[in-house]
């Protein structure tokens, strides 16, 4: 390539880099912000929430930063700070199937390190989210349908536990206490988890601390946990290893396909985590345990 063309190419690359750094070019990892995507009926890309009114002064993050662009309606998880720390916990979880029910007994503590809570003043996360809660053991006893079936109509998601992960910790819906996009607004630790006011450690979206070796059918994600209606919650990959997005799934954030279920490959309904909102479930497709 002639020297003049090389120089022109370098100038073009420098200009693109400048625009990107100055905020004129969207990040390749920008995700759509889920604020306001709460519905009273099952709708793809929304949360069918049992709670439809949220307080304006709800506890949560105090400020936002460069990772969140309210004007564009996007956020970048790569730019978001995390709560510091690597605290280990005595996680306990047992699962068994008895009389057609899947029994989960656990203390609610994860089998991976967490950030240090309450968030320390010396933590850079403190300027955004001063989570004052302490992680504490819970008494988790769940009786889930071991052979779940689809209900006649979807069911709304509560605030609080909507599922339980194999790490030993709870899974919540995508909403924070104010009804906004929790993964985008709140600051979590490096495993995308944090405690709420009763000390229950939980996730609002997929965690890098989940174990997913994609050992299912043709590279399908592994089982991550169980929703309260008994259906399995799997990682972000479909058969063939393709990464799934919300647009690939139904209104409750699931679909029918081959998965490994209790040691066998079966064709059944199941949920998937996705990187985009609503991240976990949009509603219950089956009948949730009380």
C-alpha positions in Angstrom: 0.0 0.0 0.0 1.4 3.4 -0.9 2.6 5.5 2.0 -0.1 8.2 1.4 -2.8 5.5 1.7 -1.3 4.1 4.9 -1.2 7.6 6.4 -4.9 8.2 5.4 -5.9 4.9 6.9 -4.1 5.7 10.2 -5.8 9.1 10.3 -9.2 7.4 9.8 -8.5 4.9 12.5 -7.5 7.6 14.9 -10.6 9.5 14.2 -12.8 6.5 14.8 -11.0 5.9 18.1 -11.5 9.5 19.1 -15.2 9.4 18.4 -15.6 6.2 20.3 -13.7 7.6 23.3 -15.7 10.8 23.3 -19.0 9.0 23.4 -20.0 9.6 19.8 -19.9 5.9 18.9 -21.9 3.3 20.8 -20.0 0.6 22.6 -20.1 -2.9 21.0 -21.3 -4.1 24.4 -24.1 -1.6 25.0 -27.3 -3.3 26.2 -30.8 -1.9 26.1 -32.0 -0.5 29.4 -35.0 -2.2 30.9 -36.4 0.7 32.9 -40.2 0.8 32.6 -40.5 -2.6 31.0 -43.0 -3.9 33.5 -46.3 -5.3 32.2 -49.6 -6.5 33.6 -49.7 -9.2 30.9 -47.1 -11.6 29.4 -45.1 -9.7 26.9 -41.8 -10.5 25.3 -39.0 -8.4 26.7 -41.0 -7.4 29.7 -41.4 -8.5 33.3 -45.0 -9.6 34.2 -44.6 -8.4 37.8 -47.0 -9.1 40.7 -46.1 -5.7 42.0 -47.0 -2.9 39.6 -46.6 0.2 41.8 -43.1 1.1 43.0 -42.1 3.8 45.5 -40.2 6.8 44.1 -37.9 6.7 47.1 -37.1 3.0 47.0 -33.8 1.9 48.5 -31.1 1.1 46.0 -28.3 2.7 44.0 -27.7 6.4 44.9 -26.0 7.4 41.6 -25.0 6.2 38.2 -21.9 6.6 36.1 -20.3 6.3 32.7 -21.7 2.8 32.1 -25.3 4.1 32.0 -26.6 6.3 29.2 -30.2 7.3 30.1 -30.6 9.4 27.0 -29.7 6.6 24.6 -31.5 4.0 26.8 -28.4 1.7 27.1 -25.9 0.5 29.6 -22.5 -1.2 29.2 -21.7 -3.9 31.8 -18.0 -3.7 30.9 -17.8 -0.2 32.3 -19.8 -0.8 35.5 -17.8 -1.0 38.8 -18.2 -4.0 41.1 -18.2 -4.4 44.9 -14.7 -5.3 46.1 -13.9 -8.4 48.2 -13.6 -12.1 48.0 -15.5 -13.5 51.0 -16.0 -17.3 51.3 -19.2 -18.8 52.8 -20.2 -22.2 54.2 -22.7 -23.0 51.5 -25.0 -25.9 52.0 -27.5 -27.3 49.5 -29.1 -30.7 49.0 -31.5 -31.7 46.2 -33.6 -34.9 46.0 -36.7 -36.1 44.2 -39.4 -37.6 46.5 -42.9 -38.6 45.5 -42.8 -36.5 42.3 -41.4 -33.4 44.1 -38.0 -31.9 43.8 -36.9 -30.9 47.3 -34.4 -28.2 47.7 -32.9 -27.6 51.2 -30.2 -24.9 51.5 -28.9 -22.1 53.7 -28.9 -19.6 50.8 -25.2 -19.0 50.9 -23.3 -19.2 47.6 -20.5 -21.7 46.9 -18.3 -19.0 45.4 -16.7 -15.9 47.0 -18.8 -12.7 47.2 -18.0 -9.0 47.6 -17.7 -7.5 51.0 -21.1 -6.3 52.4 -22.1 -3.8 53.7 -20.2 -1.8 51.0 -17.2 -0.1 52.5 -16.7 3.6 52.3 -13.2 2.9 50.7 -14.8 0.9 47.9 -15.2 2.8 44.7 -18.7 1.2 44.4 -19.7 3.2 47.5 -20.2 6.4 45.6 -22.9 4.7 43.5 -24.5 2.1 45.7 -24.1 2.1 49.5 -25.7 -1.3 50.0 -25.9 -1.5 53.8 -27.1 -5.1 54.0 -25.1 -8.0 55.4 -25.1 -11.5 53.8 -26.7 -13.9 56.2 -27.8 -17.6 56.1 -31.4 -18.3 55.2 -33.6 -21.3 55.7 -34.5 -22.4 52.2 -36.9 -25.3 51.8 -38.6 -25.7 48.4 -40.9 -28.4 47.1 -41.0 -28.1 43.3 -42.8 -30.2 40.7 -40.2 -32.6 39.4 -42.2 -33.1 36.2 -43.6 -29.6 35.6 -46.2 -28.8 32.9 -47.2 -25.6 31.3 -50.1 -23.7 32.9 -53.2 -22.5 31.1 -51.9 -18.9 31.5 -48.6 -17.3 32.6 -48.2 -16.2 36.2 -46.7 -13.0 37.5 -43.3 -12.9 39.1 -43.0 -11.8 42.8 -40.3 -9.4 44.1 -37.9 -11.7 45.8 -37.0 -15.3 44.9 -38.3 -16.6 41.6 -35.8 -19.4 41.3 -32.9 -21.1 43.0 -29.4 -21.6 41.5 -27.2 -24.7 41.9 -24.6 -22.3 43.5 -26.9 -22.3 46.6 -28.2 -18.8 46.2 -31.5 -17.2 45.1 -32.4 -15.9 41.7 -34.6 -12.8 41.5 -36.4 -11.1 38.6 -34.9 -8.1 36.7 -36.4 -5.4 38.8 -34.9 -3.3 41.6 -37.0 -2.0 44.5 -38.0 1.0 42.4 -39.1 -1.2 39.4 -36.1 -0.3 37.3 -33.5 -2.4 35.6 -31.5 -3.9 38.6 -28.4 -5.2 36.7 -28.0 -1.8 35.0 -28.8 0.4 38.0 -27.5 -1.5 41.1 -23.8 -2.3 41.8 -23.2 -6.0 42.4 -20.0 -8.0 43.1 -17.9 -9.8 40.5 -20.4 -12.7 40.6 -23.3 -10.3 39.8 -24.8 -10.9 43.3 -25.7 -8.8 46.4 -27.8 -9.1 49.5 -31.2 -7.5 50.1 -32.5 -6.2 53.5 -33.0 -9.6 55.1 -29.5 -10.7 54.0 -30.5 -13.0 51.2 -27.7 -13.1 48.6 -29.2 -13.2 45.1 -28.7 -12.6 41.4 -30.8 -10.6 39.0 -29.0 -11.8 35.8 -26.4 -14.3 34.6 -23.3 -14.8 36.7 -19.9 -15.7 35.5 -19.7 -17.8 38.7 -22.4 -20.2 37.4 -20.9 -23.4 36.1 -21.8 -23.9 32.5 -19.6 -26.1 30.4 -22.2 -26.4 27.6 -22.2 -30.1 28.0 -25.8 -30.4 27.0 -27.1 -31.6 23.5 -24.8 -30.2 20.8 -23.3 -27.6 23.1 -26.5 -26.6 24.8 -26.0 -24.8 28.1 -26.0 -26.7 31.4 -28.7 -26.5 34.1 -28.1 -23.4 36.2 -31.0 -23.8 38.6 -34.8 -24.2 38.9 -37.6 -21.7 38.7 -40.3 -21.9 41.3 -42.6 -23.6 38.8 -40.2 -26.5 38.6 -38.9 -25.8 35.1 -35.1 -25.7 34.6 -33.1 -22.5 34.1 -30.2 -23.0 31.7 -27.3 -20.8 30.6 -27.2 -18.5 27.6 -26.5 -21.1 24.9 -29.0 -23.1 22.8 -28.5 -26.4 20.9 -25.5 -25.9 18.5 -23.9 -23.5 21.0 -25.7 -20.4 19.6 -26.0 -17.5 22.1 -29.6 -16.8 22.8 -31.2 -13.4 23.2 -34.6 -12.4 24.5 -36.0 -12.1 21.0 -35.3 -15.9 20.6 -37.5 -16.8 23.5 -41.2 -16.6 24.4 -42.9 -14.1 26.7 -41.8 -16.0 29.8 -38.2 -16.2 28.6 -38.2 -19.9 27.7 -38.9 -22.4 24.9 -39.2 -26.1 24.1 -36.1 -28.0 23.1 -33.8 -30.9 24.0 -32.1 -30.6 27.4 -30.4 -32.8 29.9 -33.0 -33.4 32.7 -32.3 -35.7 35.6 -29.6 -37.6 33.7 -31.6 -38.0 30.4 -31.9 -36.0 27.2 -35.6 -35.0 26.9 -37.6 -32.5 24.8 -39.2 -30.1 27.2 -40.0 -26.5 28.1 -37.2 -24.7 29.9 -35.9 -21.2 30.6 -32.7 -19.5 29.5 -30.6 -16.7 31.0 -29.8 -14.0 28.4 -27.4 -11.1 28.5 -30.3 -8.7 27.6 -33.3 -7.7 29.6 -35.2 -9.3 31.4 -32.2 -11.6 31.9 -33.9 -14.4 33.9 -37.7 -14.9 33.6 -40.4 -12.7 32.1 -43.2 -14.7 33.9 -43.9 -18.2 35.2 -44.9 -20.5 32.3 -45.9 -23.2 34.9 -47.5 -23.1 38.3 -45.1 -21.7 40.9 -44.8 -23.4 44.3 -46.1 -21.4 47.2 
